[in-house]
Each structure stands twice: as structure tokens, then as C-alpha cells.
């Protein structure tokens, strides 16, 4: 998993509450178990018209936000079904951080497992960050995980808190498999000991 230490990029505003996982990645895209290629389906029902052409009014289709790395969203982001394809689609598009006042629990947990940093802020802080994000290509925001701080384009900052273990995993690029592999020597030692004690097993 790619490390997340400090991220600087354009923040896209999505002032919509209760954005569910079906909106993030519609069910039509759930036929694959690959984590790549899903970026094209991110917010597909909002990004594209029925004839497949782009909806110019959707934020990620606007020139200033096509390469957004941060999403500033309304309350209860990621609600609905527990599809892991939702963070896969965000990451494949290039979004590494989502900022909101609250997240659905399963989506929140899935973000950490896929290298995305979900940040919870107060409503007042979200309003200020949303205002920053509305500036288009000037909406450059820096998210510093090490110092747990968000810096806006005018130099203002917002502090945030993250569980220490999850912070450690993101800073070091450790997903569940990587965490298991860190214990490789201990696992091998245990297996050898077990084989000696139970040769019939």
C-alpha cells in the first residue's frame, strides 16, 4: 500500500449529505475484484449523462477539479452498502483523502485498508474547508498526517485526530497483508515448532 505522509493537491467540493456507496460506485461496476480501472466509474451516475457523455455540471468534470486529490464532502459520507469498491474507485481516480463531519463505519474502516485518509472535522471547520475548495484550481490544500494538520490556501489550518495505530499504518504503507508479513519470522518459528511437536499433523 502506498504510504500517506503529506498530501498536497486540489480539493474538490461535494456539499452533499448522505453520499452512499452506490453513488460513489454504482452496482454496474461491481463485477470486478480488481482494484484498478474503477476510477472511470466513480460517481458515474452523476458524472455521465444517459448517452455516456460527461455532465459538465458535475464537480469532477470541471477543468479545475479533474485531478483533485482531496474531497470535501457533506455529512455521513460512505453510507449504504459495505462495498469495498467505493474506496477502490476513489483511490483509482486519484483521491487519497476525504474530509467530512462523519462517515459510515464500514466505509471509514475500508478507507484505511486502501490507503485513503478519511478525516472527521467539525461543521464549522468543514464549512471553511468547503469555502476553500470552491476556489477551483486555487483550492490547493495540504494534508499533513504526521502532524495531523490540514493547511488551506490562505495559510489557515485545521488540526485533526486519527487513531494512533491507523496513523502508523498509513504513514508506513501497511495494509492487513503487510502487517501479517511483518510477523513472518514469528509465524515461521511457530510453524517449525508445531511441526516438531506434531509431526503427524
Secondary structure, DSSP 4 states (H G I P E B T S, - for coil): ----SEEEEEEEEE--SS-BHHHHB-GGGTT---SSSGGGGBTHHHHB-TTS-B-TTSGGGSGGGTT--EEEE-SSBTBSS--THHHHHHHHHT--EEEES-B-HHHHHHHHHTT-EEEE--HHHHHHHHHHHTTGGG-EEEEETTTTEEE-TTS-EEE----HHHHHHHHHT--HHHHHHHTHHHHHHHHHHHHHH-TT-
